[in-house]
Amino acid sequence: MPTQDWFLTATERANPASELPVWSTGNLAEPLIHGTTYFDRLVSEVNSLEAGDHLFFTDWRGDPDQLMGPEGPTVTQLFAQAAQRGVVVKGLVWRSHHHALSFSHRQNRNISEAISAAGGEVLLDQRVRRGGSHHQKLVVLRRLNDPERDIAFAGGIDLCHSRRDDADHRGDPQVVPMSPQYGDRPPWHDVQVALRGPVVGALDSTFRERWGDPNPLDAENPLAYLYDRLRGVDQSAGPLPEQPADPPPCGPHRVQVLRTYPAVRPRYNFAPRGERTIARGYTKALCRARRLIYVEDQYLWSTEVADLFAEALRNNPDLHLVAVVPRYPDVDGRLALPPNVVGREQALALCEKAAPDRVHVFDVENHDSDPVYVHAKLCVIDDVWASVGSDNLNRRSWTHDSELACAVLDDTRDEREPRDPAGLGDGARTFARDLRLRLWREHLDRDPDGGQDEDLIDPEDAVRAIDAAAEALQEWHDSGRVGPRPPGRLRPHRPQRLPWFTRLWALPAYRLVYDPDGRPMRARRAKSW
């Protein structure tokens, strides 16, 4: 399987200013499904770091008191104790909009100050496009005396409240306020990926590029600048230790690091025209989709993104799109809710118009029938190409905020039939197929060890199975929940339809505020990424 059939080439990446490799080989990628799984692993890895090792991280939101396990430690204690042992701890946390607007300005400041007081250095980073955010969730751990154990974590899970949930989906006891539809303890579904091998060096470079950006941390916010000066807040990035050589090869996975950086002024020196490799990577991979696209996404907004899925469906009569999304937006209220609803309504309508019988959209509930908030951002195409990241399927994530994703191609063929579902000769690959099956087993209440996979492997069989399970659960609800609850946690997603007079104002608000465009004007006119 030629790598360039699926991954972007250097020319297609279109950002020669960055020193990131086009892709890397010899890696080992491991999905970490649910926040408890990720937090447990992160605690174990960080606690094994020694003096002189490196701990670098980026985050959108950080709650200093977030427990990493039932008995702790908190995220602040975990990182602060590492710094006190002599580990080089450096972090970049989005400065955030003010907490009065339901953002995390106060929490992010507190985690920055607490870890920095213990000997680390955590900066509040507002080097973004106006109205944008740093949305990357990355932790890089380098061991100077044992590079074979270097590891990085990337994906959708922030180091904050509400994320520490498990397969039962009872929710994190420490919560972020959300729509009341999710209750007092919102159930949460999310995915991170652990990476070993040379790709750790590429993710280390991603952190270092942002850290070394010479632009002021809060140049676009003079009030924040003055506030920081008066409080004596660290406003300049200290030196980083020399970057170690890439870790040695350790596995069969090719990984391409994909990113979003907007076009901003003053320009990023590592992305002078921005970078939209996430959008370009998806666009290229979707051109090879033939049988099954599986996505889990927090938003699934934007006609520009939906057009790519719709075109793939129109061009391939055997192709199905299966999507898992939240049942309700995370916000509520007369002004906040409609713009959140109208974007998905448009996107799904585009896809369903292209292939009415081949678009299958579901939401998730736990066994108490409480809705689960889907925060994962992943895609699997034909059990070959898989991506896990911080990016949502919307224009904001693909052009306006900073984002980070890892696309994976496995050198190991999956020998279960069908061995080549797309018929292109690429063959199903173990990582992509196993990732999809692990998620479907949970969503359908199947044997987690794979003992009930017989109708989940072939795309046609799998779509029939997932549709049937979701319809059975919906019928149980519609009949008043009479009799035993059918197995499974998926129900057909029924998007809310807005009245025309609400759409009149919700559509402009959605396009301008909720889903803005961070592309240069030339790319916008050309309708290209």
Disulfide bonds with the S-S distance in Angstrom:
none
